Amino acid sequence: MKVVAVIPARGGSRRIPHKNIIEFVGKPLIEWTIEAAIASQLFDKIIVSTDDVAIAKVAEECGIEVPFLRQAASDDITPVSMATIEAIKQAQNYWNDEYDVVVQLMANCPTRGSQEIVDSYNHFTQAEVNYQLSCFKFGFMNPWWAARLDESSKPAFIFPESLQMRSQDLPDLYCPTGAIWIARVPNLIKEKTFYGQDHIFYPIGWKEALDIDNREDLELAAIIFKSKLFKV
């Protein structure tokens, strides 16, 4: 099978301007994902899908050819899966090639390394499914005790029955993360979502699953990154 990695990285981030190339532990944020993709040695092609010339330049400095910019799906409303589909179509037209499997690696997940990518891909091929999304298990933030607060700060518990149970007796819950999403290309193009028929989740460690959306996430990721002596 031919396997392609797509790293979506649009330029219009609101909460952290130019987030995908902001400095993170000594390198542009996206460089950590590019290096992990290269180190995995899985991919026939690595595509950085961006609408931004500055991001394209950083990718090229990392050794990635960026012969075209994204022509569609660059707003902050369109699902990222559509940006990945657009990248695949552009790549197949440009290089006159066909890809069987795509691995989507979000640039704002820098703590995911090459080993997580390899392990996820191996699980995907062994599971013989069309879609696999990375996730992590909730830990100290117990979602069973989640509550909404009204204007007077009165809580309305989402799972009120769980309050009568000990935390160790509650089943594990998982949350998706954008670190490593995998799909068979024909299915993704047809269904236009990684949450297609027969999709499964693959758990990775919460430290490797961090999504950076705001400044607090950025600070936490840097602390985790340094504490684990990260290797791509």
C-alpha positions in Angstrom: 0.0 0.0 0.0 1.1 3.6 -0.6 0.8 5.6 2.5 0.7 9.4 2.7 1.0 11.7 5.7 -1.0 15.0 5.6 -0.1 17.7 8.1 -2.9 20.3 8.0 -1.6 23.7 9.0 -3.6 26.7 8.0 -2.3 30.2 8.8 -5.5 31.8 10.3 -5.3 30.7 13.9 -7.2 33.2 16.2 -6.3 32.2 19.7 -2.6 32.0 19.0 -1.7 33.9 15.8 0.5 31.8 13.5 0.2 29.0 16.0 1.6 26.3 13.7 5.0 28.0 13.4 5.2 29.6 16.8 8.4 28.8 18.8 8.0 25.6 20.8 11.0 24.2 22.8 13.4 25.8 20.4 11.7 25.0 17.1 8.7 26.0 15.1 5.7 24.0 16.4 5.1 22.2 13.1 8.7 21.0 12.9 8.2 18.5 15.7 5.4 16.8 13.7 7.4 16.9 10.5 10.4 15.3 12.2 8.2 12.6 13.8 6.6 11.8 10.4 10.0 11.5 8.8 11.4 9.4 11.7 8.5 6.9 11.5 9.8 5.8 8.0 6.2 4.9 7.1 5.3 7.4 4.4 5.7 7.4 0.6 4.9 11.2 0.7 4.6 13.8 3.5 2.4 16.7 2.6 2.1 19.9 4.6 -1.3 21.3 3.6 -1.3 25.1 4.2 -2.7 28.3 2.7 0.2 30.3 4.3 3.5 31.1 2.5 5.3 31.5 5.9 4.2 28.0 7.0 5.2 26.5 3.6 8.7 28.1 4.0 9.2 26.5 7.4 8.1 23.1 6.0 10.6 23.4 3.2 13.4 24.3 5.6 12.5 21.0 7.3 13.0 19.1 4.1 9.4 18.9 2.9 8.5 19.8 -0.6 5.6 22.2 -0.7 4.9 22.7 -4.4 1.3 24.0 -3.9 -0.8 25.9 -1.4 -4.2 24.7 -0.2 -6.9 26.0 -2.6 -9.9 25.2 -0.4 -11.1 24.3 3.1 -8.9 27.0 4.7 -11.5 28.7 6.9 -12.0 28.0 10.6 -15.5 26.4 10.0 -14.8 23.6 7.5 -13.9 20.3 9.1 -10.2 19.5 9.0 -11.0 16.2 7.2 -12.0 18.3 4.2 -8.6 20.0 4.2 -6.9 16.6 4.2 -9.1 15.4 1.3 -8.2 18.5 -0.6 -4.5 17.9 0.0 -4.8 14.3 -1.2 -6.5 15.4 -4.4 -3.9 18.1 -5.0 -1.1 15.7 -4.4 -2.5 13.0 -6.6 -2.9 15.4 -9.4 0.4 17.1 -9.0 2.5 13.9 -8.7 0.2 11.8 -10.9 0.1 9.2 -8.1 -2.5 7.3 -6.1 -2.5 6.7 -2.3 -4.2 3.9 -0.4 -3.9 5.1 3.2 -3.7 8.6 4.7 -2.4 9.4 8.2 -3.5 12.9 9.3 -1.1 14.4 11.8 -2.1 17.7 13.4 0.7 20.2 13.7 -0.6 21.4 17.1 0.1 17.9 18.6 3.9 18.2 19.1 4.3 15.7 21.9 3.3 12.8 19.7 6.4 11.1 18.4 7.3 8.6 15.7 6.8 5.6 17.9 3.2 6.5 18.5 2.7 7.0 14.8 4.2 3.5 14.0 2.2 1.8 16.8 -1.0 3.4 15.6 -0.4 2.5 12.0 0.4 -1.1 12.9 -2.8 -1.3 15.0 -4.8 0.1 12.1 -3.5 -2.5 9.6 -4.1 -5.3 12.0 -7.6 -4.2 12.9 -8.6 -4.2 9.1 -10.9 -1.2 9.5 -11.4 1.9 7.3 -10.8 4.6 10.0 -8.9 4.9 13.2 -8.7 7.9 15.5 -6.3 8.5 18.4 -7.8 9.0 21.8 -6.7 9.2 25.4 -8.2 8.0 28.7 -9.5 10.6 31.1 -7.4 10.6 34.3 -7.5 13.0 37.1 -10.3 15.1 35.4 -13.1 12.6 36.0 -15.7 13.3 33.3 -18.4 11.3 35.3 -18.5 14.2 37.7 -18.8 16.9 35.1 -21.4 19.7 35.7 -22.7 22.8 34.0 -23.0 25.9 36.1 -25.8 28.4 35.8 -25.5 32.2 36.4 -25.6 31.7 40.1 -22.9 28.9 39.9 -25.4 26.2 40.8 -24.2 22.9 39.3 -26.3 20.7 37.1 -24.5 17.3 36.9 -24.4 15.6 33.5 -24.2 12.1 35.0 -26.0 12.6 38.4 -26.2 8.8 39.0 -22.4 8.6 39.1 -22.2 10.7 42.2 -23.4 7.7 44.1 -20.5 5.6 43.0 -16.8 5.5 43.9 -14.5 6.8 41.2 -12.7 3.4 41.1 -16.0 1.7 40.3 -16.8 3.9 37.3 -15.8 2.7 33.8 -13.0 4.4 31.9 -14.0 7.1 29.4 -11.9 8.3 26.5 -11.6 11.5 24.5 -10.5 11.8 20.9 -7.3 13.8 20.1 -6.1 15.0 16.8 -2.6 13.5 17.2 -3.0 10.5 14.7 -6.0 9.9 12.5 -5.8 7.2 9.8 -8.1 6.3 7.0 -8.3 4.4 3.7 -8.2 7.1 1.1 -11.2 5.9 -1.1 -13.4 5.7 2.0 -12.4 9.1 3.3 -13.0 10.8 -0.1 -16.4 9.1 -0.3 -17.6 9.7 3.3 -15.8 13.0 3.8 -15.1 12.3 7.5 -12.8 10.2 9.6 -15.9 9.3 11.7 -17.0 7.0 8.9 -18.5 3.6 9.0 -16.6 1.1 11.2 -14.3 3.8 12.7 -12.5 2.8 15.9 -10.5 4.6 18.6 -6.8 3.8 19.5 -5.7 5.0 22.9 -2.3 6.7 23.3 -0.9 8.3 26.5 -2.3 11.6 27.5 1.1 13.2 27.5 1.4 12.2 23.8 -2.2 13.3 23.0 -1.9 17.0 23.9 -3.7 19.3 21.5 -2.5 22.9 21.7 -5.4 25.3 21.2 -4.5 28.2 23.5 -1.7 29.7 25.5 -2.3 27.5 28.6 -2.1 24.4 26.4 1.1 25.7 25.0 2.6 26.1 28.4 1.4 22.7 29.6 2.8 21.0 26.5 6.2 22.6 26.9 6.4 21.4 30.5 5.4 17.8 29.5 7.7 17.9 26.6 10.7 18.8 28.7 9.8 16.4 31.5 9.7 13.3 29.2 13.0 14.1 27.4 11.1 13.9 24.2 12.4 12.0 21.2 10.9 12.1 17.7 
